[in-house]
Amino acid sequence: MGRKKYIEADIVIAGGGPGGCEIARRFSLAGKRAVLIEKGGYGTRMLGTLIGAASRLEVRPKISSMPVLSTIEGAAIPLCSGVGGGTLLYCGSAFLPEREFWLQQGIDLPRSIIDEGVRETRVSETPDEFIGAGSKRLQRAALELGFPWEPLKRHIDFNRCVPGCDRCTYGCSRGAKWTGLEYAEEAVRHGARILDRCRVEGLLVEGGRCGGAVARDMFGGRYEVRAPLTVCSAGGIGTALLLRGAGIEGAGTTFAGDPTGFTFGFLAGERGNSHEHNMPMGYKDRDNGVLFSSMLAPQVAWIFQVLGGLFRRSPGRIFSYRTALGLFVKVSDQDRGSILKNGAITKTFTDRDRERIRYGQSINEKILIRAGCDPDSICHTELTLGHPGQTAPLGRVLKSTLETEIQSLYCCDTSVMPEAPGMPPALSVVVLAKYLSGILLDNS
Ligand SMILES: Cc1cc2nc3c(=O)[nH]c(=O)nc-3n(C[C@H](O)[C@H](O)[C@H](O)COP(=O)(O)OP(=O)(O)OC[C@H]3O[C@@H](n4cnc5c(N)ncnc54)[C@H](O)[C@@H]3O)c2cc1C
């Protein structure tokens, strides 16, 4: 075993989620020494390909319909490792943080930093030429049924994208989709240090104060990074485990994941929304805590999605990708779940969660039938938990400054969510990172 390396910094960031990348950037721009430690890789190697995506997914060592991490109860949790975190493979759907919501948590997000986040992460509405015929067909059906289906905002520079590209979840090889990696690259240009393929194994806590982190790289090399400020940006699961290891008992005792269920139907001979841009349209039903959007994953990913249910029911449909129409419902769930000491995750759905899921799936069915799908062809996938979080919630585990009960130890990722957002959270995390950087830089 090699000798331990010691590094001194002004801030150490555990985990390379988009929040951590932005904090590293802000600190390095201010001339401070930032060190970001990420267990995945740094860079864009093979992004845009199936291999590039698969190599970044956190997999569980068992064959199942979804080869990704899952809860004990079987719900898949697609997690992505690498500097930039989940944004490397996310769909790029953008939802602005709601100031009222954060104000209730004691966080007054200035409009200026929301605008800055919107600008930097390339938020724009899906242009008409990027909305495929199948997606428009779903929109017509939804509007006829009275659902205000409309183009959604995306973290995409549409000048660099091409209509019909459905590869957001393979990672973008055109540089059209914004990812947190861009913030990290700017941070590096301004002097930040990234320890990639390096896992944070623990936080250095003495006398109620955090003084940095210890980490180990893939070759067994050990690091001790000492800094007066430490921020966990390791995601809902990673951050909970680090806080728990540091003695914060409340961390990981709650868990929400925005359960998402896809519904597919098949058209008779006509083309559905295969090979169309991801999540171009949809609508947020605030009264019922659900979000709808049209989407059909790229073919291989779709086959994995439907392997369980659809394949058992009618195996022949697995070859009908071209005629499939797909949409999903995402539900704001209650926090009934936890991260166990061994890292396993348990998640049970409450009556309210089930009610919301049933409601969403029934609307999906109506839209698909209205759009012309054979009612007998309709199937629902198992639920996935795309936004694991609320494991160090504001107000319970964190103060409104995002600081924990341990002095100088902060969090900035989906773990901080006070309730399940029920909508894509990446932009909220970025804006919170701007908010937190402001506080920390003002005080340092
Ligand atoms: C397939 C998919 C589609 C999505 N689509 C959207 C979308 O359209 N819009 C949207 O807003 N959001 C979407 N999301 C969610 C979005 O990616 C996340 O909400 C966003 O990345 C913020 O997550 P986070 O900061 O909590 O953590 P993450 O992004 O998960 O980052 C955590 C990072 O910490 C690292 N890490 C964990 N533990 C350690 C450790 N001990 N040591 C070192 N490193 C560690 C991980 O490897 C990871 O890179 C999607 C996610 C997925 C997986």
The ligand as a Gaussian input file, in Angstrom:
#p B3LYP/6-31G(d) Opt

LIG

0 1
 C      -31.183000       8.603000     -16.626000
 C      -31.389000       9.890000     -15.874000
 C      -32.156000      10.902000     -16.430000
 C      -32.330000      12.113000     -15.744000
 N      -32.996000      13.134000     -16.365000
 C      -33.035000      14.355000     -15.767000
 C      -33.558000      15.481000     -16.454000
 O      -34.014000      15.392000     -17.580000
 N      -33.515000      16.674000     -15.819000
 C      -33.019000      16.822000     -14.548000
 O      -33.040000      17.926000     -14.001000
 N      -32.533000      15.761000     -13.882000
 C      -32.502000      14.536000     -14.448000
 N      -31.929000      13.491000     -13.810000
 C      -31.444000      13.685000     -12.442000
 C      -30.159000      14.502000     -12.413000
 O      -29.157000      13.869000     -13.130000
 C      -29.728000      14.716000     -10.963000
 O      -30.799000      15.230000     -10.243000
 C      -28.582000      15.698000     -10.890000
 O      -27.448000      15.128000     -11.458000
 C      -28.303000      16.113000      -9.472000
 O      -28.003000      14.982000      -8.713000
 P      -27.111000      15.027000      -7.419000
 O      -26.346000      16.277000      -7.332000
 O      -27.945000      14.655000      -6.260000
 O      -26.085000      13.827000      -7.572000
 P      -25.453000      13.107000      -8.805000
 O      -25.644000      13.874000     -10.036000
 O      -25.905000      11.702000      -8.746000
 O      -23.887000      13.155000      -8.485000
 C      -23.295000      12.498000      -7.410000
 C      -21.857000      12.180000      -7.780000
 O      -21.158000      11.818000      -6.599000
 C      -20.351000      10.678000      -6.854000
 N      -20.127000       9.978000      -5.578000
 C      -21.050000       9.347000      -4.806000
 N      -20.481000       8.868000      -3.697000
 C      -19.162000       9.212000      -3.755000
 C      -18.045000       8.993000      -2.887000
 N      -18.159000       8.332000      -1.714000
 N      -16.851000       9.481000      -3.273000
 C      -16.698000      10.155000      -4.454000
 N      -17.720000      10.378000      -5.313000
 C      -18.946000       9.921000      -4.948000
 C      -21.121000       9.887000      -7.893000
 O      -20.271000       9.042000      -8.619000
 C      -21.731000      11.005000      -8.744000
 O      -20.895000      11.353000      -9.817000
 C      -31.755000      12.278000     -14.464000
 C      -30.997000      11.240000     -13.889000
 C      -30.802000      10.073000     -14.595000
 C      -29.918000       8.998000     -13.970000

